[in-house]
Amino acid sequence: MTAVTDQGRDHGPGRGEQREQGEAERGDLKDGRRWDDGLIARRAAEAEAEAEQESAEAPGADEAGPQVEAYGLPGSPLRPRLDALRELVGLSRARLEGGTLAEAGRVLDEASARQRLSSRHTVVAIAGATGSGKSTLFNALAGVQISDTGLRRPTTSAPIACSWTDGAAGLLDRLAIPGRLRRRPVQGGTATDEALQGLVLVDLPDHDSAATGHREQVDRVLGLVDAVIWVVDPEKYADAALHERYLRPLAGHAEVSFVVLNQIDRLAGEAADLVLDDLRRLLDEDGMAVGEHGEPGATVMSLSALSGTGVGDLRELLGRFVQARTAATRRLSADVDAAAARLRTVYVADGRPGLGERAREEFTDRLAEAVGAAAAGQAAEREWRRNAGRACGTPWLRLWRWYESTRQLGGGLDLMAQVLAPPEEELTARQRVEQAVRKLADDAVDGLPTPWAQAVRETAVSGAKGLPEALDDLSRNAQAGAGGGRGRGGGGDTGSASAGRSVQGRGVQGPGVRDPDVRGPGVQGSGSGSAGKAGGAVGGRGARPPRPAWWPAAVLAQASMTLLQIFGGLWLLGQIVGVLEPGLLTPALLMLAGVVGGPLVEWSCAAAARGPARRYGQEAERRLREAAAGCGRVRVLDPVAAELARYREVRERYVAVTELSTTGG
């Protein structure tokens, strides 16, 4: 028998010639004219001629009619998996290299292309090594000599297709199989032939061919077909090239794979069963599940394409496989599984990465230490107590303090040396900020896949570039506010113990500092940007500490003690010069009461000021700490948290891709 091609049909004489012959036989009418001379007859003849012309120009059977019943996949578990994979690729393009997502993108493209084509057809490729007999099996399944066979190698140089039904042109175009290599089988009208309706069988070149172009065609078509029949022979069934290059990488496609041991007619006795068992063992080592006892997996069987033994069984299996119409969905699902397996290392973390409360608190503590929040609180507390001492202290003590401050200001060179030579601790303030950011990034990326860990680190480093400067502006703004308040202190002591720490490694202290070891920002700040807002939060109340309700009474009591001293002293002076009558007891008691009462009032005020001063210092430390934490949150914490949220989102998409697997992958 010879193959019946779409382009080689013989239609015999045209219908127009047959009509003319019939008309000649019918003869003339009574008036001697032909019957078709009328208008209606001529129109009928023209319509028939047009129909004949359209019939002559009609394409072959495979190209006739549009593609119908395309894969819409309504309700199929494959659709949400493809949607999830598409979202996964879209969310990951900015974080992963293009090569990492190339396979996933290819799967999406091929799935989209296959879903637009006919769902009534199942494309099955026959692949095998040189001399395995795949072309002979191809001809046996088609029932006609289509593919050349013989001793010359290679005998198949290009894919040849055999379609059991019409409407597969789009599928064959996708495989790039030209029309001259598209054939139709010989069908006997049996039940098996009816079951094979919708089958598109493709004979491939040898996968181990010496011609590079043949191997490239095999690899290309194998990535596009719905199922594969692997034909092996007793000599090459264990060939490493077959198992390492094809069967092992395609182990996840077991449900759409047939592994056929051909040429069993060459094996005597139980040799065929032994070879078949060994083939199953090799497939198990490749990781390809074997479908036995009703379990899903690859179909493994033996036959002889030359003698026909077992070919009928394969035809029946193919018939049931084609009629199920699930091959394309299973193939695409297996492709999604394979793409997801390749992407596992860039999406699946070892632990539970993220920023916990402990990591956030440690970051805030390090920023507060870098900006000197604790020192600022201590300085604010001492400033409050100094203000209380200035307001409630004796005037003589205030004069003495003013004198001491004047002496300190006289040593200008020594003071300048202190300003220009900050303690060694100050030089590491910027390093503390960098260490805080580095430690935060380490905690955040713990367990993250490498690409996402790198993205989180880059985000943290990018945000940290301006963080030391922002914290330094915060410190300087706080210093400016505190310095302005000291100028209004009155008396001789214009210095303060609270000078801010410079994050950039440069300590700045105001003039007249009594304690050069005390550093820290003051309690008022202004500025622009995040640092300015933080500075405003630090010192919203002003530079001068608030006064408690008992403060005016203490000032009045101290003033009374001072007046008693002055009054008693003047009384005694008047008695000494003789202006007043002698009587030392009363003025002496008044003066003594003022001398003793003044320090007593000052001491009482100092004791009463400890609590408010401590609370004021703690409040100043808290405000500066919160301001520094605000800078760190805006510049580092929030961007890092956003990057981690992006990872969790893509991780959820990846889980959606894998958990909805329909192939058990």
VOGU-3710 file (C-alpha; in Angstrom, 3 decimals, decimal comma):
1> mtavtdqgrd> 0,000/0,000/0,000  1,054/3,595/-0,488  0,359/6,612/1,684  -2,577/8,807/0,911  -1,449/12,429/0,882  -3,555/15,554/1,127  -2,073/16,890/-2,047  -2,175/13,754/-4,217  -5,886/12,990/-4,481  -7,199/12,187/-8,019
11> hgpgrgeqre> -10,644/13,673/-8,500  -11,195/12,363/-12,053  -13,174/14,343/-14,667  -14,478/17,709/-13,562  -18,106/18,181/-12,727  -18,446/20,763/-15,510  -17,483/18,183/-18,133  -20,011/15,681/-16,775  -22,781/18,290/-16,927  -21,986/19,189/-20,522
21> qgeaergdlk> -22,091/15,531/-21,542  -25,487/15,107/-19,897  -26,816/18,168/-21,601  -25,696/16,880/-25,001  -27,455/13,566/-24,405  -30,753/15,263/-23,480  -30,957/16,874/-26,959  -32,819/19,907/-28,170  -36,326/21,116/-27,430  -39,168/21,303/-30,013
31> dgrrwddgli> -38,114/24,755/-31,105  -34,552/23,554/-31,698  -33,018/25,506/-28,795  -31,155/24,035/-25,825  -33,006/23,870/-22,458  -30,491/26,160/-20,694  -30,923/29,127/-22,941  -33,288/30,765/-20,415  -32,239/33,338/-17,804  -32,943/31,083/-14,819
41> arraaeaeae> -31,030/28,207/-16,387  -28,022/30,414/-17,115  -27,959/31,703/-13,519  -28,130/28,147/-12,203  -25,212/27,171/-14,437  -23,136/30,149/-13,254  -23,776/29,305/-9,567  -22,771/25,699/-10,182  -19,576/26,812/-11,921  -18,652/29,063/-8,987
51> aeqesaeapg> -19,210/26,161/-6,574  -16,929/23,968/-8,701  -14,219/26,642/-8,680  -14,389/27,016/-4,872  -14,208/23,237/-4,513  -11,141/23,081/-6,746  -9,399/25,817/-4,730  -10,223/24,249/-1,334  -7,154/23,267/0,740  -6,258/19,788/1,867
61> adeagpqvea> -8,020/17,938/4,646  -5,555/18,974/7,363  -5,933/22,626/6,422  -9,709/22,705/6,026  -11,786/24,553/8,573  -10,786/26,638/11,529  -9,229/25,260/14,680  -12,050/24,367/17,069  -12,359/23,579/20,740  -9,232/25,441/21,778
71> yglpgsplrp> -7,900/24,833/25,282  -9,756/27,399/27,355  -9,078/25,326/30,502  -12,225/26,519/32,329  -12,205/25,076/35,840  -8,913/23,294/35,197  -6,326/23,391/38,014  -3,749/24,308/35,380  -5,197/27,796/34,819  -4,591/29,099/38,391
81> rldalrelvg> -1,122/27,586/38,288  -0,291/29,407/35,068  -1,757/32,628/36,445  0,311/32,250/39,609  3,455/31,544/37,577  2,792/34,584/35,397  2,410/36,790/38,489  5,515/35,216/39,989  7,589/36,071/36,934  6,200/39,601/36,825
91> lsrarleggt> 6,993/40,279/40,489  10,480/38,830/40,197  11,822/40,517/37,069  13,271/43,437/39,026  15,033/41,145/41,517  16,204/38,144/39,492  18,358/37,866/36,414  16,666/37,270/33,092  18,323/33,882/32,645  16,820/32,644/35,909
101> laeagrvlde> 13,288/33,312/34,686  13,901/32,273/31,066  12,545/28,732/31,445  9,440/29,928/33,286  8,827/32,510/30,566  9,223/29,839/27,880  6,704/27,589/29,632  4,187/30,435/29,811  4,667/31,217/26,122  4,291/27,583/25,073
111> asarqrlssr> 1,259/27,123/27,325  -0,387/30,170/25,806  0,357/28,924/22,288  -0,963/25,404/22,999  -4,158/26,660/24,623  -5,053/28,568/21,468  -4,930/25,371/19,389  -7,256/22,401/19,064  -8,116/20,399/22,165  -9,497/17,541/20,027
121> htvvaiagat> -6,005/16,506/18,994  -3,182/14,898/20,933  0,303/15,244/19,463  2,485/12,225/20,256  6,103/12,023/19,134  8,012/8,793/18,548  11,645/9,193/19,605  14,489/6,741/19,693  18,086/6,016/18,921  19,590/4,929/15,642
131> gsgkstlfna> 18,363/1,461/14,678  15,787/1,212/17,475  12,960/0,667/14,962  10,939/3,785/15,736  10,138/4,430/12,055  8,969/0,837/11,679  6,709/1,305/14,709  5,455/4,577/13,234  4,472/2,802/10,023  2,889/-0,074/11,956
141> lagvqisdtg> 0,686/2,293/13,961  -0,314/4,214/10,816  -1,008/1,009/8,889  0,854/2,338/5,873  4,430/2,859/4,718  5,016/6,547/5,546  8,464/6,825/7,060  11,408/5,275/5,242  13,121/2,311/6,904  16,272/0,482/5,997
151> lrrpttsapi> 19,885/-0,179/6,851  21,073/3,246/5,784  21,588/5,579/8,765  20,050/7,940/9,439  16,856/7,106/7,562  14,707/9,894/9,110  16,152/13,348/8,524  13,103/15,489/9,378  9,953/15,065/11,484  7,078/13,368/9,630
161> acswtdgaag> 3,493/13,723/10,872  0,493/11,459/10,501  -2,879/12,877/11,534  -5,928/10,639/12,082  -8,427/13,528/11,755  -8,700/16,942/10,151  -8,090/20,242/11,895  -4,515/19,678/13,093  -2,880/22,170/10,746  -2,247/24,717/13,503
171> lldrlaipgr> -0,558/22,123/15,699  1,660/20,976/12,839  2,514/24,561/11,939  3,634/25,033/15,538  5,949/22,036/15,096  7,223/23,563/11,810  6,380/20,411/9,846  5,854/21,349/6,179  2,830/20,189/4,193  4,845/17,730/2,130
181> lrrrpvqggt> 5,647/15,786/5,329  2,056/15,564/6,560  0,337/12,235/5,957  -2,909/10,420/6,700  -3,123/6,822/7,948  -5,092/3,948/6,467  -8,082/3,282/8,723  -10,134/0,108/8,728  -13,139/1,420/10,623  -12,446/-0,737/13,684
191> atdealqglv> -13,083/0,319/17,279  -9,374/0,955/17,732  -9,301/3,243/14,718  -12,260/5,161/16,119  -10,436/5,590/19,445  -7,417/7,008/17,650  -9,466/9,855/16,173  -7,622/13,027/17,194  -4,152/11,438/17,280  -1,295/13,270/15,594
201> lvdlpdhdsa> 1,740/10,980/15,427  5,167/12,461/14,700  8,224/10,398/13,717  11,401/12,170/14,854  14,990/11,850/13,654  17,426/9,853/15,779  18,249/11,602/19,047  21,788/10,226/18,837  22,276/11,084/15,181  25,713/12,156/14,009
211> atghreqvdr> 24,055/15,142/12,314  23,769/18,062/14,721  20,712/19,408/12,915  18,830/16,151/13,547  19,465/16,342/17,312  18,383/19,980/17,374  15,107/19,094/15,659  14,479/16,349/18,202  15,068/18,691/21,131  12,831/21,358/19,599
221> vlglvdaviw> 9,881/19,082/18,876  10,111/17,281/22,224  9,502/20,609/23,938  6,256/21,129/21,983  4,451/17,785/21,750  1,833/16,531/24,219  3,360/13,078/24,792  6,370/10,981/23,768  6,836/7,315/22,891  10,421/6,364/23,649
231> vvdpekyada> 11,479/3,397/21,527  14,442/1,394/22,823  15,959/-1,852/21,665  17,654/-4,672/23,598  21,095/-3,304/22,729  20,683/0,409/23,586  17,972/0,469/26,255  20,616/1,344/28,886  22,414/3,941/26,745  23,696/6,744/28,975
241> alherylrpl> 22,906/9,371/26,335  19,215/8,445/26,451  18,913/8,337/30,232  21,119/11,304/31,153  20,018/13,646/28,383  16,315/12,844/28,110  14,696/10,372/30,517  16,234/11,752/33,698  15,501/15,445/32,971  11,983/14,508/31,797
251> aghaevsfvv> 11,242/12,269/34,793  8,474/14,655/35,847  6,708/14,006/32,530  6,126/10,329/33,324  2,345/10,541/32,860  2,777/11,591/29,230  5,599/9,153/28,455  5,555/5,693/26,891  8,720/3,605/27,052  8,528/0,783/24,518
261> lnqidrlage> 11,048/-2,048/24,310  11,096/-2,936/20,595  12,570/-5,891/18,725  11,614/-8,489/21,336  11,438/-10,976/18,477  15,233/-11,027/18,674  15,126/-12,255/22,306  14,600/-15,894/23,098  12,649/-17,334/26,020  12,410/-15,175/29,144
271> aadlvlddlr> 15,075/-12,755/27,955  12,447/-10,192/26,960  10,975/-10,136/30,495  14,444/-9,826/32,032  15,348/-6,927/29,770  11,993/-5,256/30,493  12,529/-5,591/34,259  15,990/-4,100/33,940  14,514/-1,233/31,911  12,034/-0,545/34,720
281> rlldedgmav> 14,913/-0,539/37,188  16,801/2,046/35,143  13,705/4,227/34,881  13,303/4,069/38,638  16,911/5,182/39,052  16,183/8,066/36,671  13,367/9,151/38,961  10,653/8,388/36,405  7,611/6,781/37,980  6,354/3,646/36,261
291> gehgepgatv> 2,587/3,386/35,960  1,771/0,004/37,478  -1,215/-1,279/39,450  -3,296/1,751/38,535  -0,742/4,284/39,766  0,116/7,279/37,587  3,385/7,101/35,724  5,059/6,112/32,493  3,678/3,230/30,433  6,349/0,555/29,943
301> mslsalsgtg> 5,742/-2,314/27,533  7,460/-4,571/25,007  6,581/-5,277/21,391  7,945/-6,075/17,973  7,090/-3,508/15,340  8,409/-5,781/12,609  6,306/-8,829/13,455  3,364/-6,885/14,890  3,545/-8,488/18,345  2,204/-6,036/20,935
311> vgdlrellgr> 1,460/-3,286/18,383  -2,276/-3,800/18,855  -1,894/-3,361/22,618  -0,052/-0,105/22,069  -2,786/1,085/19,700  -5,408/0,394/22,375  -3,385/2,254/25,017  -2,952/5,183/22,670  -6,669/5,156/21,902  -7,633/5,460/25,564
321> fvqartaatr> -4,904/8,056/26,063  -6,130/10,176/23,134  -9,802/9,961/24,047  -9,082/11,215/27,570  -7,993/14,531/26,013  -5,848/15,379/29,024  -2,403/14,905/27,497  -1,811/18,583/26,712  -2,901/19,649/30,194  -0,683/17,040/31,827
331> rlsadvdaaa> 2,266/18,019/29,666  1,882/21,709/30,493  1,425/20,918/34,165  4,629/18,877/34,111  6,408/21,778/32,416  5,203/24,098/35,180  6,463/21,600/37,774  9,871/21,495/36,106  10,077/25,289/35,925  9,047/25,570/39,582
341> arlrtvyvad> 11,670/23,002/40,586  14,374/25,052/38,856  13,204/28,180/40,689  13,004/26,538/44,120  16,445/27,719/45,211  15,565/31,367/44,533  12,199/31,324/46,318  12,304/28,793/49,158  14,059/29,906/52,349  15,611/27,613/54,940
351> grpglgerar> 13,938/29,312/57,902  11,444/32,108/58,524  13,209/35,287/57,436  11,900/38,627/58,566  12,328/41,459/61,036  11,186/40,545/64,523  10,612/42,905/67,398  13,947/42,008/68,902  15,843/42,950/65,735  13,978/46,254/65,538
361> eeftdrlaea> 14,689/47,067/69,173  18,375/46,251/68,797  18,560/48,511/65,748  16,888/51,332/67,668  19,257/50,821/70,615  22,296/51,063/68,365  21,031/54,245/66,713  20,257/55,757/70,101  23,767/54,892/71,249  25,255/56,396/68,096
371> vgaaaagqaa> 23,361/59,646/68,493  24,061/59,829/72,231  20,502/59,605/73,565  21,576/58,392/77,019  24,150/61,161/77,365  21,527/63,653/76,209  19,165/62,498/78,939  21,852/62,800/81,593  22,821/66,250/80,349  19,183/67,363/80,350
381> erewrrnagr> 18,801/66,129/83,918  21,879/68,068/85,055  20,676/71,143/83,168  17,365/70,980/84,997  19,108/70,714/88,337  21,424/73,603/87,454  18,440/75,745/86,596  16,923/74,848/89,943  20,192/75,704/91,644  20,436/79,037/89,876
391> acgtpwlrlw> 16,869/79,950/90,758  16,833/78,653/94,324  20,495/78,979/95,278  22,073/81,714/97,322  23,355/84,727/95,403  26,808/84,341/96,919  27,111/80,825/95,500  25,933/82,055/92,125  28,598/84,747/92,145  31,205/82,138/92,913
401> rwyestrqlg> 30,031/79,962/89,995  30,125/82,953/87,697  33,712/83,624/88,765  34,689/80,002/88,102  33,122/80,077/84,642  35,016/83,284/83,861  38,275/81,593/84,762  37,438/78,695/82,459  36,665/81,044/79,596  40,041/82,675/80,137
411> ggldlmaqvl> 41,802/79,482/79,064  40,606/79,758/75,479  43,395/77,659/73,943  42,739/74,790/76,297  39,031/74,917/75,539  39,672/74,983/71,777  41,904/71,945/72,149  39,073/70,134/73,901  36,662/71,000/71,100  39,034/69,956/68,325
421> appeeeltar> 40,157/66,787/70,066  36,977/64,866/70,936  37,246/61,619/72,885  38,099/58,426/71,057  34,558/57,208/71,550  33,249/59,984/69,329  35,290/58,788/66,378  33,291/55,542/66,206  29,809/57,083/66,120  29,502/56,701/62,330
431> qrveqavrkl> 30,847/53,192/62,565  28,133/52,409/65,082  25,473/53,460/62,594  27,024/51,285/59,886  27,268/48,392/62,320  23,616/48,837/63,295  22,514/48,727/59,636  24,761/45,745/58,905  23,424/43,798/61,898  19,839/44,613/60,923
441> addavdglpt> 20,455/43,371/57,373  22,034/40,169/58,711  18,989/39,505/60,886  16,597/40,274/58,022  18,262/37,999/55,436  18,803/35,050/57,760  17,543/32,074/55,731  16,600/34,114/52,648  17,497/32,777/49,197  20,586/34,445/47,769
451> pwaqavreta> 18,930/36,810/45,240  16,446/38,157/47,760  19,077/38,380/50,496  21,193/40,475/48,156  18,205/42,713/47,372  17,512/43,252/51,081  21,166/44,083/51,774  21,281/46,550/48,881  18,111/48,194/50,171  19,538/48,522/53,675
461> vsgakglpea> 22,862/49,906/52,422  21,100/52,350/50,109  18,975/53,678/52,946  21,959/53,885/55,282  23,893/56,194/52,975  22,148/59,271/54,336  21,409/57,971/57,821  24,614/59,176/59,578  24,152/62,630/58,095  20,488/62,710/59,136
471> lddlsrnaqa> 21,355/61,712/62,683  24,161/64,253/62,716  21,721/66,982/61,646  19,428/65,838/64,418  22,244/66,195/66,945  23,280/69,622/65,675  19,689/70,866/65,700  19,304/69,678/69,254  22,599/71,340/70,210  21,480/74,635/68,680
481> gagggrgrgg> 18,255/74,559/70,675  20,061/73,716/73,894  22,697/76,397/73,313  20,005/79,031/72,769  18,446/78,098/76,086  21,722/78,397/77,949  22,099/81,948/76,734  18,972/82,839/78,710  20,108/81,237/81,932  21,243/84,442/83,540
491> ggdtgsasag> 23,995/84,780/86,074  27,544/83,913/85,514  27,093/80,275/84,480  26,236/80,252/80,795  27,549/76,747/80,142  25,724/73,466/80,102  26,631/69,836/80,337  24,588/68,868/77,282  26,436/69,242/74,038  25,449/66,916/71,204
501> rsvqgrgvqg> 27,388/64,021/69,851  28,279/64,168/66,178  27,453/60,951/64,339  29,978/61,780/61,625  32,805/61,509/64,155  33,140/65,064/65,404  32,079/66,061/68,917  30,907/69,640/69,396  30,702/71,258/72,845  29,379/74,663/73,723
511> pgvrdpdvrg> 31,516/77,287/75,385  31,715/77,347/79,146  31,190/73,593/79,532  31,772/72,621/83,121  32,030/68,888/82,519  33,884/68,078/79,298  33,136/64,350/79,645  29,410/64,898/79,340  28,054/64,945/75,809  24,682/64,570/74,193
521> pgvqgsgsgs> 22,067/66,546/72,332  19,914/69,065/74,036  16,174/69,121/74,103  15,191/71,381/71,238  15,737/71,029/67,534  14,617/72,316/64,234  15,592/71,621/60,677  14,365/70,259/57,395  13,656/66,817/56,105  13,504/63,773/58,341
531> agkaggavgg> 16,280/65,081/60,580  14,511/68,423/61,049  11,246/66,735/61,927  13,050/64,500/64,361  14,811/67,500/65,867  11,478/69,228/66,346  10,166/66,132/68,082  13,160/66,134/70,393  12,806/69,668/71,655  9,226/70,698/71,155
541> rgarpprpaw> 9,046/72,261/74,627  11,916/74,734/74,253  15,409/74,763/75,651  14,539/75,937/79,175  13,308/73,103/81,434  9,771/73,476/82,786  9,434/74,727/86,359  7,369/72,850/88,961  4,609/74,505/90,944  6,726/74,871/94,073
551> wpaavlaqas> 9,467/76,760/92,263  8,111/80,334/92,900  7,687/79,577/96,597  11,277/78,360/96,790  12,520/81,447/94,975  10,517/83,635/97,371  11,896/81,762/100,372  15,460/82,136/99,067  14,855/85,832/98,466  13,532/86,158/102,012
561> mtllqifggl> 16,654/84,493/103,369  18,793/86,862/101,363  16,821/89,867/102,635  17,214/88,638/106,217  20,980/88,460/105,700  21,088/91,920/104,181  18,760/93,387/106,828  20,684/91,774/109,705  23,985/92,893/108,223  22,801/96,474/107,794
571> wllgqivgvl> 21,411/96,474/111,329  24,757/95,336/112,713  26,581/97,875/110,564  24,345/100,593/111,868  25,106/99,628/115,443  28,837/99,541/114,747  28,895/103,060/113,289  26,638/104,253/116,094  23,609/105,106/114,032  21,427/102,544/115,796
581> epglltpall> 21,189/101,572/119,416  23,400/98,697/120,488  21,737/95,295/120,577  23,640/92,591/118,796  21,387/89,667/119,565  18,440/90,471/117,349  20,352/91,471/114,176  22,760/88,615/114,690  19,875/86,166/114,890  18,285/87,641/111,773
591> mlagvvggpl> 21,564/87,438/109,873  22,207/83,928/111,134  18,729/82,869/110,091  19,385/84,198/106,592  22,840/82,615/106,404  21,592/79,232/107,574  18,208/79,403/105,863  19,625/80,218/102,429  21,699/77,033/102,051  18,911/75,103/103,728
601> vewscaaaar> 16,427/76,308/101,114  18,927/75,528/98,347  19,522/72,049/99,706  15,785/71,443/100,029  15,239/72,599/96,457  18,049/70,343/95,217  16,483/67,370/97,002  13,049/68,213/95,666  14,438/68,708/92,139  15,960/65,228/91,848
611> gparrygqea> 12,685/63,559/90,870  11,539/66,157/88,310  15,081/66,433/86,951  15,281/62,669/86,504  11,916/62,559/84,746  12,911/65,474/82,550  16,157/63,748/81,564  14,329/60,511/80,818  11,832/62,411/78,687  14,639/64,112/76,780
621> errlreaaag> 16,335/60,759/76,210  13,054/59,226/75,074  12,367/62,021/72,598  15,827/61,852/71,097  15,648/58,076/71,006  12,308/58,180/69,209  13,618/60,809/66,809  16,646/58,666/65,955  14,384/55,616/65,614  12,149/57,625/63,275
631> cgrvrvldpv> 15,098/58,439/61,030  16,155/54,802/61,012  12,631/53,611/60,353  12,052/55,901/57,376  15,457/55,317/55,789  16,190/51,677/56,597  13,477/49,749/58,436  10,542/50,579/56,160  12,435/49,885/52,879  13,772/46,603/54,269
641> aaelaryrev> 10,308/45,617/55,502  8,881/46,451/52,064  11,488/44,243/50,393  10,666/41,393/52,779  6,958/41,874/52,077  7,721/41,617/48,357  9,554/38,349/48,986  6,623/36,987/51,004  4,294/37,916/48,157  6,348/36,089/45,528
651> reryvavtel> 6,771/33,182/47,942  2,972/32,916/48,173  2,780/32,917/44,376  5,426/30,190/44,232  3,491/28,104/46,754  0,379/28,543/44,613  2,339/27,228/41,614  3,600/24,138/43,435  0,679/23,228/45,703  -1,801/23,088/42,814
661> sttgg> 0,297/20,563/40,900  -1,741/18,045/38,937  1,128/15,698/38,189  2,260/14,992/41,715  5,394/17,105/41,216
//
